[in-house]
């Protein structure tokens, strides 16, 4: 399977796990707590598969950067968390950094 698709699955699984972490209420709710374990387990498994072909720094930058943006958007939409200009600017810098690594870095094996 394409390692970039597997990385996408890792990101989605991490987002699901993190959303479930919020919903688990400190691991006091069983269903969301099980989803946390399944989400993070799947995320790390898929991330480990991508490291066979994608350099670790590149894979982790994409995984964490895209995950951060998706979690922030989900927190805003689902939980009413506020985003100020500094938060939006910081996220833009993270996305720009990941883009620079992927477009201009010679260490990115595409």
C-alpha positions in Angstrom: 0.0 0.0 0.0 1.1 3.6 -0.7 3.1 4.9 2.4 1.5 8.3 2.0 -2.0 6.8 2.3 -0.8 4.8 5.4 0.5 8.1 6.8 -2.9 9.6 6.2 -4.6 6.8 8.1 -2.1 7.3 10.9 -3.1 11.0 11.1 -6.8 10.2 11.0 -6.4 7.5 13.7 -4.5 10.0 15.9 -7.2 12.6 15.5 -9.9 10.0 16.4 -7.8 9.0 19.5 -7.3 12.6 20.6 -11.0 13.4 20.2 -11.9 10.3 22.2 -9.4 11.3 24.8 -11.3 14.5 25.4 -14.6 12.5 25.4 -13.2 9.9 27.8 -13.5 12.4 30.7 -10.2 11.4 32.3 -10.7 7.7 31.3 -13.9 7.5 33.3 -16.0 6.6 30.3 -15.4 3.1 28.9 -16.4 3.6 25.3 -14.3 6.6 24.6 -11.4 5.2 26.6 -11.3 2.1 24.4 -11.4 4.3 21.3 -8.4 6.2 22.7 -6.4 3.0 22.9 -7.6 1.8 19.4 -7.0 5.2 17.8 -3.5 5.7 19.2 -2.6 2.0 18.6 -3.6 2.3 15.0 -1.9 5.6 14.6 1.4 4.4 15.9 1.2 1.1 13.9 0.5 3.0 10.7 3.2 5.5 11.4 5.7 2.7 12.0 4.8 1.3 8.6 5.5 4.6 6.9 8.9 4.8 8.4 10.0 1.9 6.1 10.0 4.3 3.2 9.5 7.9 4.3 12.3 9.5 6.3 11.4 9.7 10.0 11.7 13.5 10.3 9.5 14.1 7.3 6.8 11.5 8.4 6.7 12.9 11.9 6.5 16.5 10.7 3.6 15.7 8.5 1.9 13.5 11.1 2.2 16.0 13.9 1.6 19.1 11.8 -1.5 17.9 10.0 -2.7 16.3 13.2 -2.4 19.5 15.1 -4.4 21.5 12.5 -7.1 18.8 12.3 -7.4 18.6 16.1 -7.5 22.3 16.5 -10.3 22.6 13.9 -12.2 19.7 15.5 -11.8 21.4 19.0 -13.2 24.6 17.5 -16.1 22.9 15.7 -17.0 20.2 18.3 -16.1 21.7 21.6 -16.4 25.4 21.0 -12.7 26.1 21.7 -11.6 29.6 20.8 -8.8 30.4 18.3 -7.1 33.7 18.5 -4.8 35.3 16.0 -1.7 33.9 17.7 -3.0 30.4 17.5 -3.9 30.8 13.9 -0.6 32.3 13.1 1.3 29.6 14.9 -0.6 26.9 13.0 0.2 28.7 9.7 3.9 28.6 10.6 3.7 24.9 11.4 2.0 24.2 8.1 4.5 26.4 6.3 7.4 24.5 7.9 6.0 21.1 6.9 5.5 22.4 3.3 9.1 23.8 3.2 10.4 20.4 4.4 8.5 18.5 1.8 9.0 20.9 -1.2 12.6 22.1 -0.7 14.4 19.6 1.5 16.6 17.0 -0.1 16.0 14.6 2.8 12.4 14.1 1.7 12.2 10.9 -0.3 9.2 11.1 -2.7 
